[in-house]
Amino acid sequence: MNNQVVKMYVFYCSNGLDKDQLAGVCSGADGINVKTISLPCSGKIDVPYLMKAFETGADGAAIVTCKKNECQNTEGNLRAHKRAEAVESLLEEIGMGKGRMAVIELKDDTKQTLGEINNFFNKIKNLPKCNLCSNSVKG
């Protein structure tokens, strides 16, 4: 995948991050097209919505959640983890392999969180391009 543009989705809890904080890591990602999607809570993400990202050509998707036990909606971040695990399992089952889905918990230092997102981008950038990704419907 190294010479191709990588398409990434970052779903994030608007209670913990804002679009301006993500702008730096998303614009600084060379060879990576990043779409950020704000959620009122990371627990609002669901399996069909995550799978739709991959159906439209995403090479990887990350969910940025509140810290464990600090979700304003009690267990939203825990639901996000479970849904990400379900999507990871589905991706493996359909032949895309593991590692294309990540859940990143907010850290006290926003720069550390953004660094983890950037590390995930680089991991996806180094994965082999799968046929399902390149043959998917563009949207």
ZABATOR-558144 format. One record per atom (N, C-alpha, C): atom name; residue number from 1; x negated, y negated, z; residue in one letter. Coordinates in pm, 1 decimal, padded with zeros to 6 digits. Example, Ala and Ser with C-alpha at 12.3 -4.5 7.8 and 13.67 -1.06 7.14 Angstrom:
  atome  num         x         y         z  residu
      N    1  -01319.0   00569.0   00780.0       A
     CA    1  -01230.0   00450.0   00780.0       A
      C    1  -01320.0   00330.0   00780.0       A
      N    2  -01285.0   00225.0   00708.0       S
     CA    2  -01367.0   00106.0   00714.0       S
      C    2  -01290.0  -00003.0   00787.0       S
//
This chain:
  atome  num         x         y         z  residu
      N    1  -00082.4   00118.6   00000.0       M
     CA    1   00000.0   00000.0   00000.0       M
      C    1  -00087.1  -00125.4   00000.0       M
      N    2  -00215.5  -00110.9   00010.9       N
     CA    2  -00304.4  -00223.0   00036.0       N
      C    2  -00292.7  -00338.2  -00063.0       N
      N    3  -00269.9  -00314.8  -00191.5       N
     CA    3  -00265.2  -00422.4  -00290.1       N
      C    3  -00123.5  -00467.4  -00320.7       N
      N    4  -00026.5  -00414.2  -00255.2       Q
     CA    4   00111.9  -00448.3  -00281.4       Q
      C    4   00167.4  -00534.0  -00168.5       Q
      N    5   00270.9  -00609.7  -00202.5       V
     CA    5   00338.2  -00688.6  -00099.4       V
      C    5   00422.8  -00593.7  -00015.1       V
      N    6   00409.2  -00608.0   00114.9       V
     CA    6   00482.2  -00524.7   00209.3       V
      C    6   00602.1  -00603.9   00259.4       V
      N    7   00718.9  -00540.4   00260.2       K
     CA    7   00841.1  -00605.7   00306.2       K
      C    7   00872.0  -00560.2   00448.4       K
      N    8   00878.5  -00658.4   00539.1       M
     CA    8   00901.4  -00629.8   00680.1       M
      C    8   01024.9  -00703.5   00730.5       M
      N    9   01091.1  -00643.1   00826.0       Y
     CA    9   01201.6  -00707.4   00897.3       Y
      C    9   01164.2  -00716.3   01044.2       Y
      N   10   01190.6  -00831.7   01104.9       V
     CA   10   01171.4  -00848.5   01248.6       V
      C   10   01304.5  -00895.2   01306.1       V
      N   11   01365.4  -00809.6   01384.9       F
     CA   11   01488.9  -00841.7   01455.6       F
      C   11   01447.2  -00883.2   01596.0       F
      N   12   01494.8  -00996.5   01643.8       Y
     CA   12   01448.3  -01043.0   01773.9       Y
      C   12   01560.8  -01101.1   01857.0       Y
      N   13   01545.8  -01085.1   01986.9       C
     CA   13   01641.4  -01138.3   02083.0       C
      C   13   01620.9  -01288.9   02093.4       C
      N   14   01722.9  -01365.5   02064.6       S
     CA   14   01711.5  -01511.9   02068.6       S
      C   14   01700.6  -01565.0   02211.6       S
      N   15   01722.9  -01479.5   02311.3       N
     CA   15   01705.3  -01521.5   02450.7       N
      C   15   01557.8  -01526.0   02489.7       N
      N   16   01474.1  -01455.0   02414.2       G
     CA   16   01334.0  -01447.5   02450.4       G
      C   16   01240.0  -01518.1   02355.2       G
      N   17   01275.5  -01524.6   02228.2       L
     CA   17   01193.2  -01587.8   02125.4       L
      C   17   01280.9  -01678.1   02041.0       L
      N   18   01217.0  -01771.4   01972.2       D
     CA   18   01290.9  -01848.0   01873.4       D
      C   18   01215.7  -01841.9   01740.9       D
      N   19   01283.5  -01882.0   01636.6       K
     CA   19   01229.4  -01870.4   01501.5       K
      C   19   01096.8  -01945.1   01487.0       K
      N   20   01082.0  -02059.7   01553.6       D
     CA   20   00958.3  -02136.5   01544.3       D
      C   20   00839.4  -02058.2   01599.7       D
      N   21   00861.4  -01981.3   01705.5       Q
     CA   21   00753.3  -01902.0   01762.4       Q
      C   21   00710.4  -01791.2   01666.7       Q
      N   22   00804.9  -01736.5   01592.1       L
     CA   22   00773.0  -01630.4   01497.3       L
      C   22   00713.4  -01683.6   01367.6       L
      N   23   00735.6  -01810.5   01338.1       A
     CA   23   00693.3  -01867.6   01210.3       A
      C   23   00543.8  -01849.0   01186.3       A
      N   24   00462.0  -01868.5   01288.7       G
     CA   24   00317.7  -01856.9   01271.8       G
      C   24   00272.4  -01719.3   01230.5       G
      N   25   00319.6  -01618.0   01299.1       V
     CA   25   00277.5  -01481.8   01267.4       V
      C   25   00335.3  -01436.6   01133.8       V
      N   26   00455.2  -01482.8   01101.7       C
     CA   26   00519.2  -01440.3   00977.9       C
      C   26   00458.3  -01508.7   00855.9       C
      N   27   00422.5  -01636.5   00868.8       S
     CA   27   00364.1  -01706.8   00754.8       S
      C   27   00216.7  -01672.4   00738.3       S
      N   28   00152.4  -01631.2   00846.6       G
     CA   28   00010.6  -01599.2   00840.3       G
      C   28  -00018.1  -01456.7   00797.7       G
      N   29   00084.2  -01379.5   00771.4       A
     CA   29   00066.8  -01239.4   00735.0       A
      C   29   00042.3  -01228.1   00585.4       A
      N   30  -00083.2  -01211.1   00547.8       D
     CA   30  -00122.0  -01204.7   00407.3       D
      C   30  -00069.5  -01076.8   00341.5       D
      N   31  -00003.2  -01092.3   00228.3       G
     CA   31   00049.2  -00977.6   00154.7       G
      C   31   00172.0  -00915.6   00217.0       G
      N   32   00233.9  -00988.4   00308.8       I
     CA   32   00350.7  -00934.9   00377.4       I
      C   32   00466.2  -01033.5   00366.0       I
      N   33   00579.2  -00985.3   00318.5       N
     CA   33   00701.5  -01063.9   00309.5       N
      C   33   00784.7  -01029.4   00432.9       N
      N   34   00804.0  -01127.7   00520.4       V
     CA   34   00871.7  -01102.5   00646.7       V
      C   34   01006.8  -01171.8   00649.6       V
      N   35   01107.9  -01096.1   00685.5       K
     CA   35   01241.1  -01152.0   00707.1       K
      C   35   01270.1  -01141.3   00856.5       K
      N   36   01298.5  -01255.1   00919.8       T
     CA   36   01330.3  -01254.2   01061.8       T
      C   36   01480.4  -01269.4   01080.1       T
      N   37   01534.2  -01192.9   01173.8       I
     CA   37   01677.4  -01194.6   01199.9       I
      C   37   01699.7  -01208.5   01349.8       I
      N   38   01760.6  -01321.0   01386.5       S
     CA   38   01789.8  -01349.7   01526.6       S
      C   38   01914.0  -01273.6   01571.9       S
      N   39   01906.7  -01220.3   01691.7       L
     CA   39   02019.0  -01149.3   01751.7       L
      C   39   02051.6  -01213.1   01886.0       L
      N   40   02178.5  -01215.3   01926.6       P
     CA   40   02211.0  -01268.5   02058.8       P
      C   40   02152.7  -01181.6   02170.3       P
      N   41   02125.2  -01055.6   02136.4       C
     CA   41   02064.1  -00958.3   02227.2       C
      C   41   02010.3  -00846.0   02139.8       C
      N   42   01894.6  -00793.3   02173.0       S
     CA   42   01839.5  -00683.8   02092.4       S
      C   42   01930.5  -00561.2   02094.4       S
      N   43   02013.5  -00548.8   02196.8       G
     CA   43   02108.0  -00438.0   02205.9       G
      C   43   02219.5  -00445.2   02103.3       G
      N   44   02232.0  -00559.4   02034.8       K
     CA   44   02334.5  -00573.7   01931.1       K
      C   44   02296.3  -00503.7   01801.1       K
      N   45   02168.3  -00469.1   01787.1       I
     CA   45   02124.3  -00400.0   01666.2       I
      C   45   02184.0  -00259.7   01667.2       I
      N   46   02221.8  -00211.2   01551.0       D
     CA   46   02274.2  -00074.9   01544.8       D
      C   46   02205.6   00003.3   01433.8       D
      N   47   02223.5   00133.0   01434.4       V
     CA   47   02154.8   00222.1   01341.2       V
      C   47   02187.9   00188.0   01195.7       V
      N   48   02315.5   00170.0   01158.6       P
     CA   48   02343.5   00137.0   01018.4       P
      C   48   02275.8   00007.0   00971.8       P
      N   49   02269.8  -00092.1   01058.6       Y
     CA   49   02207.1  -00219.4   01023.2       Y
      C   49   02056.8  -00201.4   01000.8       Y
      N   50   01992.5  -00124.1   01086.9       L
     CA   50   01850.4  -00096.0   01069.5       L
      C   50   01825.1  -00014.8   00943.1       L
      N   51   01909.1   00084.2   00918.7       M
     CA   51   01892.2   00165.9   00798.1       M
      C   51   01913.7   00081.8   00671.7       M
      N   52   02002.5  -00016.3   00678.5       K
     CA   52   02026.5  -00104.4   00564.3       K
      C   52   01898.2  -00179.8   00527.6       K
      N   53   01819.3  -00217.7   00626.7       A
     CA   53   01691.8  -00284.1   00599.2       A
      C   53   01603.9  -00194.1   00512.4       A
      N   54   01597.5  -00066.4   00545.1       F
     CA   54   01515.6   00026.7   00467.0       F
      C   54   01578.4   00055.3   00330.8       F
      N   55   01709.6   00059.4   00324.9       E
     CA   55   01777.5   00080.0   00195.9       E
      C   55   01750.4  -00034.1   00099.8       E
      N   56   01727.6  -00153.7   00152.6       T
     CA   56   01702.2  -00269.4   00067.0       T
      C   56   01553.1  -00290.7   00042.5       T
      N   57   01471.0  -00191.2   00076.1       G
     CA   57   01330.2  -00194.8   00040.3       G
      C   57   01231.9  -00225.8   00150.7       G
      N   58   01275.1  -00231.8   00274.5       A
     CA   58   01180.8  -00259.1   00383.6       A
      C   58   01080.3  -00145.5   00395.5       A
      N   59   00955.6  -00182.8   00418.9       D
     CA   59   00851.1  -00084.9   00445.9       D
      C   59   00840.0  -00058.6   00595.2       D
      N   60   00889.2  -00153.0   00676.5       G
     CA   60   00885.5  -00138.8   00819.9       G
      C   60   00979.5  -00237.4   00886.0       G
      N   61   01018.5  -00206.2   01009.2       A
     CA   61   01107.2  -00294.8   01084.2       A
      C   61   01066.3  -00291.5   01231.1       A
      N   62   01070.8  -00408.6   01293.0       A
     CA   62   01038.4  -00420.6   01435.6       A
      C   62   01154.1  -00488.0   01507.0       A
      N   63   01177.9  -00444.6   01628.8       I
     CA   63   01277.3  -00508.2   01715.6       I
      C   63   01199.6  -00565.9   01833.4       I
      N   64   01214.9  -00695.7   01855.7       V
     CA   64   01149.8  -00759.9   01970.2       V
      C   64   01255.0  -00773.4   02079.7       V
      N   65   01227.7  -00709.8   02193.6       T
     CA   65   01323.9  -00705.0   02303.6       T
      C   65   01272.0  -00780.6   02425.7       T
      N   66   01362.5  -00804.1   02517.3       C
     CA   66   01323.7  -00857.9   02648.0       C
      C   66   01241.3  -00752.0   02720.5       C
      N   67   01176.7  -00793.5   02827.7       K
     CA   67   01103.9  -00697.3   02909.4       K
      C   67   01202.5  -00600.2   02973.4       K
      N   68   01152.6  -00481.5   03003.1       K
     CA   68   01234.7  -00380.8   03070.0       K
      C   68   01290.0  -00439.2   03199.9       K
      N   69   01416.9  -00416.0   03224.4       N
     CA   69   01489.7  -00463.7   03343.2       N
      C   69   01506.7  -00615.8   03349.8       N
      N   70   01480.6  -00686.3   03240.6       E
     CA   70   01498.2  -00831.4   03239.4       E
      C   70   01596.8  -00877.7   03132.2       E
      N   71   01671.8  -00786.6   03075.4       C
     CA   71   01769.7  -00821.5   02973.0       C
      C   71   01887.1  -00895.7   03037.3       C
      N   72   01926.1  -01007.2   02978.6       Q
     CA   72   02039.3  -01083.9   03029.8       Q
      C   72   02170.4  -01007.1   03015.2       Q
      N   73   02171.3  -00910.9   02924.8       N
     CA   73   02291.3  -00830.8   02902.7       N
      C   73   02276.1  -00690.8   02961.2       N
      N   74   02208.7  -00680.3   03070.6       T
     CA   74   02187.8  -00561.4   03151.2       T
      C   74   02100.2  -00456.1   03083.9       T
      N   75   02150.7  -00390.6   02979.1       E
     CA   75   02076.9  -00279.7   02918.8       E
      C   75   02058.3  -00294.1   02768.9       E
      N   76   02066.5  -00413.4   02716.5       G
     CA   76   02053.5  -00433.6   02572.4       G
      C   76   01921.6  -00383.3   02517.4       G
      N   77   01812.5  -00411.3   02588.5       N
     CA   77   01682.2  -00367.2   02540.3       N
      C   77   01669.5  -00214.9   02542.5       N
      N   78   01735.5  -00150.1   02637.7       L
     CA   78   01733.4  -00003.4   02642.6       L
      C   78   01810.1   00055.9   02524.1       L
      N   79   01923.2  -00005.8   02489.4       R
     CA   79   01999.1   00039.0   02371.7       R
      C   79   01915.8   00021.6   02245.1       R
      N   80   01843.3  -00089.0   02235.6       A
     CA   80   01758.1  -00113.5   02118.6       A
      C   80   01653.5  -00003.2   02103.8       A
      N   81   01592.3   00037.5   02214.0       H
     CA   81   01493.5   00146.3   02210.9       H
      C   81   01556.2   00275.4   02158.7       H
      N   82   01672.9   00309.9   02210.2       K
     CA   82   01739.3   00433.9   02169.0       K
      C   82   01776.3   00430.7   02021.3       K
      N   83   01822.4   00317.5   01973.6       R
     CA   83   01860.8   00305.6   01833.1       R
      C   83   01739.2   00310.3   01742.1       R
      N   84   01630.2   00251.0   01785.9       A
     CA   84   01506.2   00256.9   01707.4       A
      C   84   01456.4   00401.1   01697.9       A
      N   85   01466.3   00475.6   01806.7       E
     CA   85   01427.2   00616.4   01805.0       E
      C   85   01514.0   00695.3   01707.1       E
      N   86   01642.9   00666.2   01704.0       A
     CA   86   01733.1   00735.0   01612.0       A
      C   86   01696.0   00703.9   01466.7       A
      N   87   01664.0   00578.6   01438.5       V
     CA   87   01625.7   00540.2   01302.1       V
      C   87   01493.2   00604.9   01264.3       V
      N   88   01398.5   00606.3   01356.3       E
     CA   88   01269.0   00670.2   01329.9       E
      C   88   01289.2   00817.6   01293.8       E
      N   89   01378.6   00883.3   01364.4       S
     CA   89   01409.2   01023.5   01336.4       S
      C   89   01472.5   01039.3   01198.1       S
      N   90   01565.8   00949.9   01164.5       L
     CA   90   01628.7   00954.5   01031.8       L
      C   90   01527.2   00929.6   00920.9       L
      N   91   01437.5   00835.5   00941.2       L
     CA   91   01336.0   00805.2   00839.4       L
      C   91   01245.8   00925.0   00815.5       L
      N   92   01210.6   00993.2   00922.9       E
     CA   92   01128.8   01113.8   00907.5       E
      C   92   01206.9   01222.4   00833.0       E
      N   93   01333.1   01235.0   00866.3       E
     CA   93   01417.8   01337.4   00803.9       E
      C   93   01434.0   01315.5   00653.6       E
      N   94   01439.2   01189.8   00610.2       I
     CA   94   01459.0   01163.5   00466.4       I
      C   94   01327.2   01149.5   00390.0       I
      N   95   01215.5   01171.3   00460.0       G
     CA   95   01087.9   01176.5   00391.4       G
      C   95   01004.9   01049.4   00393.0       G
      N   96   01044.6   00949.0   00469.6       M
     CA   96   00966.0   00826.0   00476.5       M
      C   96   00854.9   00835.8   00580.2       M
      N   97   00861.0   00936.0   00664.9       G
     CA   97   00759.0   00955.2   00766.0       G
      C   97   00783.9   00873.1   00890.7       G
      N   98   00696.8   00893.3   00988.7       K
     CA   98   00706.4   00821.9   01116.3       K
      C   98   00624.1   00694.4   01112.4       K
      N   99   00653.1   00607.3   01208.8       G
     CA   99   00571.0   00489.3   01227.1       G
      C   99   00618.1   00364.3   01156.6       G
      N  100   00732.2   00368.2   01092.0       R
     CA  100   00783.1   00251.1   01020.3       R
      C  100   00878.5   00166.9   01104.1       R
      N  101   00903.3   00210.1   01224.7       M
     CA  101   00996.0   00141.7   01315.7       M
      C  101   00921.7   00115.5   01446.2       M
      N  102   00934.8  -00005.5   01500.4       A
     CA  102   00867.9  -00036.9   01626.9       A
      C  102   00959.7  -00118.5   01716.0       A
      N  103   00945.3  -00097.4   01845.3       V
     CA  103   01010.6  -00181.7   01945.1       V
      C  103   00897.9  -00248.2   02023.1       V
      N  104   00901.5  -00379.7   02025.8       I
     CA  104   00797.9  -00457.6   02091.5       I
      C  104   00863.4  -00538.1   02203.3       I
      N  105   00821.3  -00511.7   02325.8       E
     CA  105   00875.2  -00585.1   02440.4       E
      C  105   00801.5  -00717.1   02456.0       E
      N  106   00877.0  -00821.4   02489.0       L
     CA  106   00816.7  -00951.9   02514.4       L
      C  106   00717.6  -00942.9   02628.8       L
      N  107   00610.1  -01015.7   02615.5       K
     CA  107   00509.0  -01025.8   02720.5       K
      C  107   00519.9  -01164.3   02784.3       K
      N  108   00454.7  -01181.6   02898.2       D
     CA  108   00451.3  -01313.7   02961.5       D
      C  108   00386.6  -01416.1   02869.7       D
      N  109   00285.7  -01372.7   02794.8       D
     CA  109   00215.3  -01458.0   02699.6       D
      C  109   00272.0  -01431.5   02560.0       D
      N  110   00338.9  -01530.8   02503.8       T
     CA  110   00400.6  -01515.7   02371.3       T
      C  110   00296.9  -01477.0   02266.3       T
      N  111   00174.9  -01528.0   02278.6       K
     CA  111   00069.0  -01495.3   02181.6       K
      C  111   00041.3  -01345.5   02180.5       K
      N  112   00050.1  -01281.7   02295.3       Q
     CA  112   00028.1  -01137.3   02301.9       Q
      C  112   00139.5  -01063.1   02227.8       Q
      N  113   00262.4  -01108.9   02243.9       T
     CA  113   00375.2  -01048.4   02172.8       T
      C  113   00356.5  -01064.7   02022.6       T
      N  114   00321.2  -01184.3   01979.9       L
     CA  114   00299.9  -01210.8   01837.3       L
      C  114   00183.4  -01128.2   01784.2       L
      N  115   00081.9  -01106.3   01866.5       G
     CA  115  -00029.7  -01020.6   01827.2       G
      C  115   00014.3  -00877.0   01804.2       G
      N  116   00104.5  -00827.6   01889.0       E
     CA  116   00157.3  -00691.6   01870.4       E
      C  116   00238.2  -00680.9   01741.2       E
      N  117   00315.1  -00784.8   01710.4       I
     CA  117   00391.1  -00785.9   01584.7       I
      C  117   00293.6  -00781.5   01467.4       I
      N  118   00190.0  -00862.7   01473.3       N
     CA  118   00090.0  -00866.2   01367.5       N
      C  118   00019.5  -00731.0   01352.7       N
      N  119  -00011.8  -00666.0   01464.5       N
     CA  119  -00072.8  -00532.7   01459.7       N
      C  119   00020.0  -00432.7   01391.9       N
      N  120   00149.2  -00443.8   01420.3       F
     CA  120   00245.7  -00354.7   01355.4       F
      C  120   00249.0  -00381.0   01204.5       F
      N  121   00246.4  -00509.2   01165.1       F
     CA  121   00241.5  -00542.7   01021.8       F
      C  121   00122.4  -00475.0   00955.3       F
      N  122   00006.4  -00484.2   01018.4       N
     CA  122  -00114.4  -00424.6   00961.4       N
      C  122  -00104.4  -00273.1   00954.0       N
      N  123  -00043.0  -00212.5   01052.9       K
     CA  123  -00022.8  -00067.1   01051.3       K
      C  123   00063.4  -00028.0   00931.3       K
      N  124   00172.6  -00100.1   00910.0       I
     CA  124   00262.1  -00069.8   00798.1       I
      C  124   00191.7  -00095.2   00665.8       I
      N  125   00113.9  -00202.0   00659.6       K
     CA  125   00041.8  -00236.3   00536.7       K
      C  125  -00052.9  -00123.7   00496.0       K
      N  126  -00104.6  -00050.2   00593.4       N
     CA  126  -00199.4   00057.5   00565.0       N
      C  126  -00134.8   00194.1   00544.2       N
      N  127  -00002.6   00202.3   00561.3       L
     CA  127   00066.6   00328.5   00533.4       L
      C  127   00079.2   00347.2   00382.7       L
      N  128   00083.8   00471.7   00338.6       P
     CA  128   00105.0   00493.6   00195.2       P
      C  128   00245.5   00449.1   00155.0       P
      N  129   00255.8   00393.2   00037.6       K
     CA  129   00386.5   00352.7  -00015.7       K
      C  129   00464.3   00481.0  -00043.2       K
      N  130   00585.5   00487.4   00006.8       C
     CA  130   00664.8   00608.5  -00016.1       C
      C  130   00758.9   00586.2  -00134.0       C
      N  131   00794.1   00693.9  -00200.8       N
     CA  131   00881.5   00685.2  -00317.6       N
      C  131   01018.2   00629.7  -00281.6       N
      N  132   01067.1   00662.7  -00164.2       L
     CA  132   01198.4   00614.0  -00123.1       L
      C  132   01198.0   00462.0  -00112.1       L
      N  133   01086.3   00406.5  -00064.4       C
     CA  133   01076.2   00260.0  -00052.3       C
      C  133   01077.3   00194.9  -00188.3       C
      N  134   01000.9   00246.1  -00281.1       S
     CA  134   00988.3   00182.0  -00411.6       S
      C  134   01108.9   00208.2  -00500.9       S
      N  135   01186.2   00312.1  -00472.6       N
     CA  135   01303.1   00342.5  -00554.5       N
      C  135   01431.9   00289.8  -00493.6       N
      N  136   01422.2   00222.0  -00381.9       S
     CA  136   01543.6   00175.7  -00315.0       S
      C  136   01605.0   00057.6  -00387.4       S
      N  137   01729.1   00030.6  -00354.1       V
     CA  137   01800.3  -00080.4  -00413.0       V
      C  137   01738.9  -00210.1  -00362.8       V
      N  138   01710.1  -00302.2  -00451.3       K
     CA  138   01651.4  -00429.9  -00410.3       K
      C  138   01761.2  -00525.8  -00372.7       K
      N  139   01741.7  -00597.6  -00260.5       G
     CA  139   01845.2  -00688.7  -00216.8       G
      C  139   01793.8  -00804.7  -00141.4       G
//
